[in-house]
Amino acid sequence: DELENAVDNIPKYSSNRAMSKTRIDLIREISQFEMSTSYLLSTHGVQMSVNNGTSGTIRALMRPEPFAQVLHALLWNSLYWMEGTARKMIRIKIDRTDRDTCHVIFQDNGPGISDDVVDDIFEPGFTTKGGNRGMGLTVARSLLRREGGDISLMRDRRRARWTSFEITLKNKKPKIF
């Protein structure tokens, strides 16, 4: 499929830096993201909170540019879908489940994602917004997978008013036997 091929090739051209992964400081990267988007957030009336679920530095094996692109894709979706929300909020939680894996939870309090489209949201070209859209989450997943990570939609019926995405990142290079 031509569209899937194009999506797979986007990360190759998304940065002019070397393709080698580094261990980024997630708290620092998210702090920079928060600062760089503060004007955008304020003009849209969005309050953002960042919660570090553990003490100390949390590192992930990933280049900073693709990580920032993923956060921006999630932000733009949030801004679109929270448009009619009275008190717009985005929450980001950073945590480490073990020595090898880190998680970033990105949540907004927009209307949520309906059950009938959940299986399609990462498909190239899929959109419920209309127009020529439907690449943000596809590109985000592609970028993360190229870096050894992933993204998924979290389904929690108790928090029905929050849309939550979980970004999973590795902290170490896998051992080759």
The 8 nearest C-alpha neighbors of each residue, nearest first, counted from 0:
[[1, 3, 2, 4, 5, 123, 6, 7],
 [2, 0, 4, 3, 5, 6, 7, 123],
 [1, 3, 5, 4, 0, 6, 123, 124],
 [2, 4, 6, 5, 0, 1, 7, 123],
 [5, 3, 1, 7, 2, 6, 8, 0],
 [4, 6, 2, 8, 3, 7, 1, 9],
 [5, 7, 3, 9, 8, 4, 138, 2],
 [6, 8, 4, 5, 9, 3, 141, 10],
 [7, 9, 5, 6, 11, 10, 4, 12],
 [8, 10, 6, 11, 12, 7, 13, 5],
 [11, 9, 13, 12, 8, 142, 7, 141],
 [12, 10, 9, 8, 13, 14, 7, 18],
 [11, 13, 10, 9, 14, 8, 15, 16],
 [14, 12, 10, 11, 9, 15, 65, 64],
 [15, 13, 16, 12, 64, 11, 10, 17],
 [14, 16, 17, 13, 12, 18, 11, 64],
 [17, 15, 14, 18, 19, 64, 13, 62],
 [16, 18, 19, 15, 14, 20, 62, 11],
 [17, 19, 16, 20, 62, 14, 11, 15],
 [20, 18, 17, 21, 62, 16, 61, 146],
 [21, 19, 61, 62, 60, 18, 22, 146],
 [20, 22, 61, 60, 62, 23, 19, 59],
 [21, 23, 60, 59, 58, 61, 24, 20],
 [24, 22, 58, 59, 25, 21, 61, 60],
 [23, 25, 58, 27, 26, 57, 28, 56],
 [26, 24, 28, 27, 58, 57, 23, 29],
 [25, 27, 29, 28, 24, 30, 57, 56],
 [26, 28, 30, 24, 25, 29, 31, 23],
 [29, 27, 25, 31, 30, 26, 32, 24],
 [28, 30, 32, 26, 31, 27, 25, 33],
 [29, 31, 27, 33, 32, 28, 26, 34],
 [32, 30, 34, 28, 29, 33, 35, 27],
 [33, 31, 29, 35, 30, 34, 36, 28],
 [32, 34, 30, 36, 31, 35, 37, 29],
 [35, 33, 31, 37, 32, 36, 30, 38],
 [36, 34, 32, 33, 37, 31, 38, 39],
 [35, 37, 39, 33, 34, 38, 40, 32],
 [38, 36, 40, 34, 39, 35, 33, 41],
 [39, 37, 41, 40, 36, 42, 35, 34],
 [40, 38, 36, 42, 37, 41, 43, 35],
 [41, 39, 45, 37, 43, 38, 42, 36],
 [40, 42, 44, 38, 43, 39, 45, 37],
 [43, 41, 39, 44, 40, 38, 45, 37],
 [42, 44, 40, 41, 45, 39, 78, 82],
 [45, 43, 41, 42, 40, 87, 46, 86],
 [46, 44, 87, 40, 88, 43, 41, 47],
 [45, 47, 88, 87, 89, 44, 48, 40],
 [48, 46, 89, 90, 88, 45, 49, 91],
 [47, 49, 90, 91, 89, 50, 46, 88],
 [50, 48, 91, 92, 90, 51, 47, 93],
 [51, 49, 92, 52, 91, 93, 48, 90],
 [50, 52, 93, 53, 92, 94, 49, 54],
 [53, 51, 94, 93, 50, 92, 54, 95],
 [54, 52, 51, 94, 55, 95, 93, 57],
 [53, 55, 56, 52, 51, 57, 94, 95],
 [56, 54, 53, 57, 51, 26, 52, 58],
 [55, 57, 58, 24, 54, 26, 25, 53],
 [58, 56, 25, 24, 55, 26, 59, 95],
 [59, 57, 24, 23, 25, 22, 170, 56],
 [58, 60, 170, 22, 23, 169, 61, 168],
 [59, 61, 22, 170, 21, 169, 171, 20],
 [62, 60, 20, 21, 146, 59, 22, 23],
 [61, 63, 20, 21, 64, 65, 66, 23],
 [62, 64, 66, 65, 67, 61, 23, 28],
 [65, 63, 67, 66, 62, 68, 14, 13],
 [66, 64, 68, 67, 63, 142, 62, 69],
 [65, 67, 63, 69, 64, 68, 70, 62],
 [66, 68, 70, 64, 65, 69, 63, 71],
 [69, 67, 65, 71, 66, 70, 72, 64],
 [68, 70, 139, 72, 66, 67, 71, 65],
 [71, 69, 67, 73, 68, 72, 74, 66],
 [70, 72, 74, 68, 73, 69, 75, 67],
 [73, 71, 69, 135, 75, 74, 70, 68],
 [74, 72, 70, 76, 71, 75, 77, 69],
 [73, 75, 71, 77, 76, 72, 70, 78],
 [76, 74, 78, 72, 77, 73, 71, 79],
 [77, 75, 79, 73, 74, 78, 80, 72],
 [76, 78, 74, 80, 75, 79, 81, 107],
 [79, 77, 75, 81, 76, 80, 74, 82],
 [80, 78, 76, 77, 82, 81, 75, 74],
 [79, 81, 77, 82, 109, 78, 76, 110],
 [80, 82, 109, 84, 78, 83, 79, 77],
 [81, 83, 80, 79, 84, 78, 109, 43],
 [84, 82, 81, 85, 80, 109, 87, 110],
 [83, 85, 81, 82, 86, 87, 109, 108],
 [84, 86, 87, 83, 82, 81, 44, 88],
 [87, 85, 84, 88, 45, 44, 46, 108],
 [88, 86, 45, 84, 85, 46, 81, 108],
 [87, 89, 46, 45, 107, 108, 47, 86],
 [90, 88, 107, 47, 106, 46, 48, 91],
 [91, 89, 48, 106, 47, 49, 105, 107],
 [92, 90, 105, 49, 104, 50, 48, 106],
 [91, 93, 50, 104, 103, 49, 51, 90],
 [94, 92, 103, 51, 52, 102, 50, 104],
 [95, 93, 52, 102, 101, 53, 51, 103],
 [94, 96, 101, 97, 102, 100, 57, 93],
 [97, 95, 100, 101, 94, 98, 102, 99],
 [96, 98, 99, 100, 95, 101, 170, 94],
 [97, 99, 100, 170, 96, 95, 101, 171],
 [98, 100, 170, 97, 169, 171, 101, 96],
 [101, 99, 169, 170, 97, 168, 96, 95],
 [102, 100, 95, 168, 94, 167, 96, 169],
 [103, 101, 167, 94, 166, 93, 95, 168],
 [102, 104, 93, 166, 92, 165, 105, 94],
 [103, 105, 165, 92, 91, 164, 166, 106],
 [104, 106, 91, 164, 163, 90, 103, 165],
 [107, 105, 163, 90, 162, 89, 161, 91],
 [106, 108, 89, 162, 161, 109, 88, 77],
 [107, 109, 161, 160, 88, 162, 87, 110],
 [108, 110, 81, 80, 111, 107, 84, 161],
 [109, 111, 160, 108, 80, 112, 81, 161],
 [112, 110, 162, 109, 160, 161, 113, 159],
 [113, 111, 114, 117, 162, 110, 116, 115],
 [112, 114, 115, 116, 111, 117, 110, 118],
 [113, 115, 117, 116, 112, 118, 111, 154],
 [114, 116, 113, 117, 118, 112, 119, 120],
 [117, 115, 119, 118, 114, 113, 120, 112],
 [118, 116, 114, 119, 120, 115, 113, 112],
 [117, 119, 116, 120, 115, 121, 114, 122],
 [118, 120, 122, 116, 117, 121, 125, 115],
 [119, 121, 122, 117, 118, 125, 116, 136],
 [122, 120, 137, 136, 119, 123, 140, 125],
 [121, 123, 119, 125, 120, 137, 124, 133],
 [124, 122, 137, 125, 134, 133, 3, 121],
 [123, 125, 133, 134, 122, 126, 132, 131],
 [126, 124, 133, 122, 123, 120, 119, 127],
 [127, 125, 133, 128, 132, 129, 124, 120],
 [126, 128, 129, 125, 133, 116, 132, 130],
 [129, 127, 126, 130, 132, 133, 79, 131],
 [130, 128, 127, 126, 131, 132, 133, 125],
 [129, 131, 132, 128, 126, 133, 127, 124],
 [132, 130, 129, 133, 124, 126, 134, 128],
 [133, 131, 130, 134, 126, 124, 129, 128],
 [132, 134, 124, 126, 125, 135, 123, 131],
 [133, 135, 137, 124, 123, 136, 132, 138],
 [136, 134, 72, 138, 137, 133, 139, 73],
 [135, 137, 139, 121, 138, 134, 140, 72],
 [138, 136, 121, 134, 140, 139, 135, 123],
 [137, 139, 141, 135, 140, 136, 134, 142],
 [140, 138, 69, 136, 142, 137, 141, 135],
 [139, 141, 143, 137, 138, 142, 150, 144],
 [140, 142, 138, 144, 139, 143, 145, 137],
 [143, 141, 139, 145, 140, 144, 10, 138],
 [142, 144, 148, 146, 149, 140, 145, 141],
 [143, 145, 148, 147, 141, 146, 149, 142],
 [146, 144, 142, 143, 147, 141, 148, 10],
 [145, 147, 143, 144, 148, 61, 142, 20],
 [148, 146, 144, 145, 143, 169, 168, 149],
 [149, 147, 168, 143, 144, 167, 146, 169],
 [148, 150, 143, 167, 144, 166, 140, 168],
 [151, 149, 166, 165, 140, 167, 164, 152],
 [152, 150, 165, 164, 153, 166, 149, 140],
 [151, 153, 164, 163, 165, 154, 150, 162],
 [154, 152, 163, 164, 151, 155, 165, 162],
 [153, 155, 152, 156, 163, 162, 159, 158],
 [154, 156, 157, 158, 153, 159, 163, 161],
 [155, 157, 159, 158, 154, 160, 161, 153],
 [156, 158, 155, 159, 160, 154, 161, 162],
 [159, 157, 156, 160, 155, 161, 162, 154],
 [158, 160, 156, 161, 157, 155, 111, 162],
 [159, 161, 158, 108, 111, 110, 109, 162],
 [162, 160, 108, 107, 159, 158, 163, 106],
 [161, 163, 111, 106, 107, 108, 160, 109],
 [164, 162, 106, 153, 105, 152, 161, 104],
 [165, 163, 152, 105, 153, 151, 104, 106],
 [164, 166, 104, 151, 150, 103, 167, 152],
 [165, 167, 150, 103, 102, 149, 104, 164],
 [168, 166, 102, 149, 148, 101, 150, 165],
 [169, 167, 148, 101, 100, 59, 102, 166],
 [170, 168, 100, 60, 59, 171, 99, 101],
 [169, 171, 59, 99, 60, 100, 58, 168],
 [172, 170, 169, 99, 60, 173, 59, 100],
 [171, 173, 174, 170, 60, 169, 99, 147],
 [174, 172, 171, 175, 169, 99, 170, 147],
 [173, 175, 176, 172, 171, 99, 169, 170],
 [176, 174, 173, 172, 171, 147, 99, 169],
 [175, 174, 173, 172, 171, 99, 147, 169]]
